[in-house]
């Protein structure tokens, strides 16, 4: 969702990245505690507002528009202060996705993953410089499962930026039956 279908992420990548200072995303926004707080806060605000709006279709619609507007304003503001996808580092939708994504196991058959050849010496770090999520794909060099960071949006910018072309976006192959 985050890398290809999210309209907000697309807006950050295509428009705001031209105007962003591309400063480092603060580490605390990726912490479990902060992300949990944001998920709970957004759901609580949504729930309380929906409780009071229940039955009035216009008021219920305003609840959705208000949450979308406020979080968009926060995300755009953070894009001008830090990096375009700062909001994405703690977005409730992305956070919930990262909590259910595979951590140390290969992605299921058919999913795309980033594979870094073990010949990577990680001297250039070009992949990390172009990553919109400010991740370090070179950390997975030689790992047969590929890059399994839960915040990776599989955009492929790291693969394109690799000067010696030792990174690949590959579909996972089926696990053989034993």
C-alpha positions in Angstrom: 0.0 0.0 0.0 2.5 2.6 1.1 4.9 2.4 -1.8 2.4 2.2 -4.7 -1.2 2.9 -3.8 -1.1 5.5 -1.1 -2.1 8.9 -2.6 -0.4 10.8 0.2 2.9 8.9 -0.3 2.7 9.5 -4.0 2.1 13.2 -3.4 5.1 13.3 -1.1 7.3 11.6 -3.6 6.2 13.4 -6.8 5.6 16.9 -5.5 7.0 17.6 -2.0 10.3 15.9 -2.6 11.3 18.8 -4.9 10.8 21.3 -2.0 11.8 19.3 1.0 15.2 20.0 2.8 15.6 16.1 3.0 16.9 16.3 6.6 17.1 13.1 8.6 13.8 11.8 10.0 13.9 11.9 13.8 14.6 8.5 15.2 11.9 8.7 17.9 9.1 8.8 15.3 10.0 5.2 14.4 10.0 4.0 17.9 7.4 1.5 19.0 6.1 3.7 21.7 5.5 6.8 19.5 3.9 4.7 16.8 1.6 3.0 19.3 0.7 6.4 20.6 -0.2 7.7 17.1 -2.3 4.6 16.3 -4.2 4.9 19.6 -4.5 8.7 19.3 -5.9 8.6 15.7 -8.3 5.8 16.5 -9.4 7.4 19.7 -10.1 10.8 17.9 -11.9 9.0 15.1 -14.0 6.9 17.6 -15.0 9.8 19.8 -15.9 12.0 16.8 -17.9 9.1 15.2 -19.7 8.5 18.5 -21.0 12.1 18.6 -21.7 12.2 14.9 -23.5 8.8 14.7 -26.7 8.9 12.7 -26.0 12.2 11.0 -24.5 11.3 7.6 -23.1 14.9 7.1 -21.4 14.9 10.5 -20.0 11.4 9.9 -18.5 12.5 6.6 -17.0 15.5 8.3 -15.2 13.2 10.7 -13.4 11.5 7.8 -12.6 14.8 6.1 -11.3 16.3 9.3 -9.0 13.4 10.0 -7.7 13.4 6.4 -7.2 17.2 6.4 -5.4 17.3 9.8 -3.1 14.4 9.1 -2.3 15.8 5.6 -1.5 19.2 7.0 0.8 17.5 9.6 2.4 15.4 6.8 3.0 18.3 4.5 4.4 20.4 7.4 6.8 17.6 8.3 7.9 17.4 4.6 9.0 21.0 4.7 10.8 20.5 8.0 12.5 17.1 7.6 12.0 14.7 4.7 9.0 14.1 2.3 8.0 10.8 3.9 8.4 11.7 7.5 4.7 11.2 8.1 5.0 7.8 6.6 7.4 6.8 9.3 4.6 6.8 11.9 1.4 6.8 9.8 -1.2 4.6 11.5 -1.9 2.7 8.3 1.9 2.1 7.6 2.4 1.2 11.3 -0.3 -1.4 11.3 1.1 -2.8 8.1 4.6 -3.0 9.5 3.3 -4.8 12.6 1.8 -7.6 10.5 4.5 -7.9 7.8 7.0 -10.7 7.9 10.0 -9.8 10.1 12.6 -12.6 9.7 10.9 -14.9 7.2 10.8 -14.7 3.5 7.8 -13.0 2.0 5.1 -15.2 0.6 5.3 -16.5 -3.0 4.8 -13.7 -5.6 5.8 -10.8 -3.4 8.5 -8.5 -4.6 11.6 -8.0 -2.4 14.9 -6.3 -2.7 18.0 -8.6 -2.9 21.5 -7.2 -2.4 24.4 -9.3 -3.6 26.9 -10.2 -1.0 29.6 -8.5 -3.1 28.3 -5.2 -1.9 31.0 -3.4 0.0 28.6 -0.7 1.2 31.2 2.0 0.5 29.0 4.2 -1.7 25.7 3.9 0.3 23.9 5.2 -2.8 20.9 3.0 -1.9 20.5 4.7 1.5 20.9 8.2 0.0 17.9 7.7 -2.4 15.6 5.8 0.0 12.5 7.9 0.6 12.1 6.1 4.0 15.8 6.8 4.9 16.6 3.0 5.3 19.8 1.1 4.7 19.1 -1.7 2.2 22.9 -2.6 2.1 22.5 -4.1 5.6 20.9 -7.1 4.0 23.7 -7.9 1.6 23.9 -11.6 1.0 20.7 -12.4 2.8 18.8 -15.0 0.8 15.5 -13.7 2.1 16.2 -10.2 0.9 15.7 -6.9 2.6 13.0 -7.4 5.3 12.8 -4.0 7.0 9.1 -3.5 7.8 9.2 0.1 6.7 10.6 -0.6 3.2 8.0 0.4 0.6 9.7 -1.6 -2.2 9.8 1.5 -4.5 13.0 0.3 -6.2 14.9 3.6 -6.0 17.7 1.9 -4.2 18.0 -0.7 -7.1 18.1 2.0 -9.7 20.7 4.1 -7.8 23.1 1.2 -7.3 26.2 2.1 -9.3 27.4 -1.4 -9.8 23.9 -3.0 -10.3 24.2 -5.7 -7.6 20.7 -5.0 -6.2 17.6 -6.6 -7.7 13.9 -6.4 -7.2 12.8 -10.0 -7.4 9.6 -12.0 -7.0 9.9 -14.6 -4.3 9.9 -18.1 -5.6 7.6 -20.8 -4.3 8.8 -22.8 -1.4 9.3 -26.4 -2.6 7.1 -29.0 -1.0 8.9 -31.4 1.3 
